[in-house]
Amino acid sequence: MKLIDELRAEAAQTQSMFAAQLLKEDILRLEKLEQLARVERDAARFGKAALLLGWTQGDLRTFELNPELAAFIAAVFARHAASPTADDAQIAAAWAALNKRRMDLLVGCLSRPRLD
């Protein structure tokens, strides 16, 4: 998947240890997702299994990433159902939306108002 290659290149360039760690975790998830896409031909089973790849700690808050995560998973499945090189642009767009949602949630957790 082209996205994995792009994230590897970004991880090699980043100066931030925090960003590098997030990228490494993303790469591992995406590799698992791609492996799942190679073997699972049923969209519903793929979607269900894809939700359990550690998108959040213990996948307890993964539901908060929807609908962006669902759209990304669907794009990855469609790519593998069609051809291994089909629609990298759709995957990239879905990833960008998902990543924005994740960062918005993360920043929201870190910037709670003080209770002074």
Backbone bond lengths (Angstrom), bond angles and torsions (degrees), N, CA, C in turn:
res aa  C-N    CA-C-N  psi(-1)  N-CA   C-N-CA  omega(-1)  CA-C   N-CA-C  phi
1 M - - - 1.440 - - 1.529 107.87 -
2 K 1.300 115.24 131.20 1.460 121.35 -178.22 1.526 111.08 -59.74
3 L 1.316 117.32 -36.05 1.458 121.51 -179.92 1.530 111.72 -59.23
4 I 1.313 117.21 -40.74 1.471 120.43 178.93 1.521 110.26 -61.76
5 D 1.329 116.72 -43.89 1.467 120.35 178.19 1.530 111.37 -61.09
6 E 1.331 116.40 -40.91 1.460 120.48 179.34 1.525 111.41 -64.97
7 L 1.330 116.80 -40.91 1.458 120.35 179.42 1.527 111.32 -67.97
8 R 1.336 117.24 -36.76 1.472 120.43 175.88 1.531 110.61 -61.63
9 A 1.320 116.20 -43.61 1.461 120.27 179.19 1.527 110.65 -64.61
10 E 1.326 116.29 -40.90 1.463 120.19 178.24 1.525 110.72 -64.40
11 A 1.330 117.71 -41.62 1.465 121.73 179.68 1.527 110.79 -62.66
12 A 1.321 116.86 -36.50 1.465 120.77 -179.92 1.529 111.71 -69.92
13 Q 1.327 117.10 -24.16 1.469 121.51 -175.62 1.524 114.34 -96.03
14 T 1.327 117.19 -23.33 1.464 119.70 -171.04 1.525 112.31 -68.73
15 Q 1.312 114.74 145.34 1.464 121.47 177.78 1.531 111.27 -94.47
16 S 1.319 116.61 -15.63 1.456 121.65 -176.05 1.528 111.34 -88.67
17 M 1.324 116.38 124.89 1.471 119.84 177.58 1.524 110.41 -65.46
18 F 1.322 117.16 -35.62 1.459 121.78 178.50 1.531 110.45 -63.46
19 A 1.320 116.13 -48.93 1.462 120.65 179.07 1.527 110.91 -62.92
20 A 1.318 117.15 -41.09 1.469 121.09 179.36 1.522 111.01 -61.36
21 Q 1.326 117.01 -41.59 1.464 120.38 179.27 1.527 111.00 -65.73
22 L 1.322 117.11 -44.09 1.466 120.18 177.53 1.526 111.14 -60.27
23 L 1.319 116.48 -42.04 1.458 120.59 179.35 1.527 111.41 -63.93
24 K 1.320 117.28 -42.10 1.470 120.55 177.97 1.522 111.00 -61.21
25 E 1.324 116.27 -42.73 1.463 120.20 178.57 1.522 110.64 -64.86
26 D 1.335 116.92 -41.04 1.465 120.67 177.82 1.524 111.33 -62.63
27 I 1.310 116.56 -43.30 1.464 121.01 -179.99 1.521 110.48 -60.13
28 L 1.324 117.20 -44.69 1.470 120.23 178.02 1.525 111.66 -61.35
29 R 1.342 116.93 -43.72 1.472 120.12 177.82 1.531 111.20 -61.65
30 L 1.322 115.63 -43.93 1.466 119.42 -177.94 1.527 111.64 -67.86
31 E 1.318 117.00 -35.17 1.467 119.40 175.78 1.530 110.35 -64.55
32 K 1.325 117.20 -41.40 1.462 120.80 176.73 1.528 110.67 -64.41
33 L 1.327 116.25 -41.03 1.463 120.98 178.82 1.519 111.05 -62.96
34 E 1.315 116.29 -43.57 1.461 120.10 178.87 1.529 111.22 -65.28
35 Q 1.312 117.35 -40.58 1.468 120.90 177.25 1.528 110.01 -62.19
36 L 1.314 117.08 -43.17 1.465 121.46 177.30 1.528 110.65 -61.47
37 A 1.317 116.75 -40.87 1.467 121.15 -179.46 1.526 112.02 -65.07
38 R 1.317 116.93 -28.85 1.468 120.05 179.17 1.522 112.43 -71.04
39 V 1.340 117.48 -28.25 1.466 119.99 -174.78 1.522 114.02 -107.30
40 E 1.320 118.65 -26.21 1.459 120.80 -176.10 1.530 110.34 -96.64
41 R 1.302 116.05 118.79 1.472 120.77 -177.91 1.523 113.35 -100.45
42 D 1.323 117.50 -10.58 1.458 121.41 179.29 1.529 109.02 -92.92
43 A 1.319 116.78 121.68 1.468 121.38 -175.27 1.530 112.36 -60.62
44 A 1.315 117.64 -40.85 1.466 120.66 -178.13 1.529 111.06 -66.89
45 R 1.325 117.07 -45.06 1.468 119.91 178.45 1.527 110.84 -65.95
46 F 1.329 115.97 -40.12 1.455 119.87 177.30 1.527 110.31 -60.25
47 G 1.319 116.24 -47.95 1.459 120.49 -179.15 1.515 112.75 -59.94
48 K 1.313 115.79 -42.41 1.469 120.68 -179.97 1.528 110.89 -64.99
49 A 1.326 116.64 -47.36 1.470 120.83 179.76 1.527 111.11 -66.42
50 A 1.324 117.01 -36.25 1.465 121.45 -178.24 1.524 112.10 -65.69
51 L 1.315 117.92 -25.90 1.460 121.25 178.80 1.520 112.57 -72.72
52 L 1.329 116.64 -13.10 1.463 121.29 -174.60 1.533 112.65 -109.81
53 L 1.313 116.29 39.13 1.463 120.74 -178.12 1.524 112.65 -105.92
54 G 1.317 116.88 18.49 1.457 119.81 177.55 1.512 114.19 81.36
55 W 1.311 117.48 34.80 1.467 120.64 179.51 1.525 110.66 -63.78
56 T 1.334 116.07 -29.84 1.458 122.36 172.69 1.526 106.79 -133.33
57 Q 1.321 117.39 167.77 1.463 121.26 -179.01 1.528 109.82 -57.01
58 G 1.332 115.68 115.55 1.460 121.00 -179.74 1.521 113.29 65.93
59 D 1.302 117.39 11.00 1.467 124.56 -176.23 1.525 112.81 56.78
60 L 1.326 116.68 21.72 1.458 120.43 -178.69 1.521 113.16 -73.63
61 R 1.326 116.93 -24.76 1.471 120.08 -178.62 1.524 111.91 -118.49
62 T 1.312 116.36 15.30 1.459 120.18 -178.56 1.525 111.89 -58.27
63 F 1.334 117.26 -34.12 1.465 121.15 179.23 1.527 112.24 -55.84
64 E 1.329 117.23 -26.38 1.459 120.91 179.84 1.526 112.95 -69.79
65 L 1.314 116.96 -13.64 1.463 121.19 -179.93 1.524 112.78 -88.54
66 N 1.312 116.90 -5.87 1.463 120.33 177.86 1.515 109.77 -80.68
67 P 1.313 118.92 147.77 1.459 129.94 11.03 1.530 114.31 -88.63
68 E 1.337 116.85 -4.07 1.462 119.82 -176.19 1.525 112.27 -63.45
69 L 1.328 117.72 -40.85 1.466 120.18 179.33 1.525 110.50 -65.36
70 A 1.319 117.31 -41.89 1.469 120.67 179.08 1.526 110.83 -60.83
71 A 1.321 117.09 -40.99 1.468 120.90 179.40 1.528 110.72 -66.18
72 F 1.328 117.07 -39.72 1.465 120.53 178.62 1.526 110.68 -65.27
73 I 1.314 116.85 -46.50 1.470 121.53 178.79 1.521 110.43 -59.40
74 A 1.322 117.12 -43.08 1.469 121.15 178.88 1.526 110.84 -62.99
75 A 1.328 117.29 -39.72 1.472 120.54 179.63 1.523 111.08 -65.03
76 V 1.331 116.66 -41.00 1.467 120.12 178.64 1.522 109.92 -65.96
77 F 1.317 117.57 -42.87 1.464 120.24 179.30 1.528 110.27 -62.72
78 A 1.314 116.86 -44.77 1.472 120.90 -179.63 1.521 110.99 -60.86
79 R 1.306 116.76 -39.58 1.465 120.60 178.95 1.511 110.81 -61.39
80 H 1.317 117.33 -44.82 1.461 120.22 -178.52 1.517 112.47 -76.06
81 A 1.315 117.19 -27.49 1.459 120.14 177.38 1.529 110.61 -71.93
82 A 1.334 116.04 -33.37 1.464 120.24 -178.21 1.523 110.76 -85.77
83 S 1.312 116.00 -69.28 1.459 121.51 177.35 1.522 108.09 -163.12
84 P 1.315 117.59 154.07 1.465 120.75 -176.31 1.524 115.32 -60.84
85 T 1.314 118.73 -16.41 1.461 120.23 -178.94 1.523 112.61 -112.33
86 A 1.322 117.60 4.87 1.461 120.70 -176.64 1.523 111.21 -73.26
87 D 1.291 115.75 135.13 1.454 125.49 166.49 1.526 117.44 53.63
88 D 1.313 116.70 49.95 1.464 119.64 173.32 1.531 110.81 -63.36
89 A 1.334 117.32 -27.88 1.464 120.68 179.18 1.528 110.74 -66.33
90 Q 1.322 117.16 -39.53 1.462 120.60 178.16 1.530 110.40 -65.85
91 I 1.321 116.92 -40.67 1.469 121.00 177.49 1.525 109.74 -63.82
92 A 1.320 117.18 -43.81 1.465 120.96 -179.69 1.530 111.06 -62.29
93 A 1.322 116.88 -42.47 1.466 120.55 179.20 1.529 110.97 -65.76
94 A 1.324 116.84 -42.07 1.465 120.59 178.84 1.527 110.37 -66.30
95 W 1.329 117.25 -38.29 1.468 120.90 177.80 1.527 110.41 -64.86
96 A 1.323 117.08 -42.65 1.465 120.65 -179.73 1.534 110.23 -60.08
97 A 1.331 116.86 -42.76 1.466 120.61 178.86 1.530 110.67 -65.94
98 L 1.325 116.68 -42.51 1.458 120.83 179.13 1.528 110.70 -64.95
99 N 1.309 117.30 -44.40 1.457 121.25 -179.48 1.526 111.18 -63.61
100 K 1.319 117.23 -39.52 1.465 120.74 176.78 1.517 110.03 -62.09
101 R 1.315 117.57 -44.57 1.469 121.78 178.90 1.533 110.24 -60.64
102 R 1.328 116.79 -46.01 1.471 120.73 -179.82 1.518 111.05 -61.02
103 M 1.315 117.21 -45.02 1.462 120.68 -178.49 1.530 110.93 -67.51
104 D 1.332 117.11 -37.98 1.459 120.22 176.34 1.529 110.63 -60.64
105 L 1.326 116.93 -42.99 1.464 120.80 178.38 1.524 111.23 -67.25
106 L 1.324 117.00 -41.54 1.453 120.98 179.74 1.520 111.22 -63.66
107 V 1.312 116.92 -47.39 1.461 120.98 179.67 1.525 109.71 -63.89
108 G 1.317 116.72 -38.59 1.461 120.21 177.13 1.506 112.36 -59.92
109 C 1.323 116.62 -38.60 1.474 121.12 178.00 1.515 111.29 -68.35
110 L 1.325 116.62 -33.49 1.470 120.82 -176.61 1.519 113.36 -84.03
111 S 1.316 117.48 -17.46 1.458 119.81 -173.57 1.526 112.53 -115.72
112 R 1.289 116.11 40.95 1.469 119.69 176.65 1.533 109.15 -68.73
113 P 1.324 116.57 147.27 1.470 118.61 -179.82 1.522 112.01 -64.99
114 R 1.313 114.78 146.70 1.463 120.48 177.47 1.517 109.62 -73.06
115 L 1.296 116.22 148.27 1.458 121.36 -178.59 1.525 112.15 -104.87
116 D 1.322 117.77 38.23 1.481 122.18 -179.48 1.502 110.77 -64.10
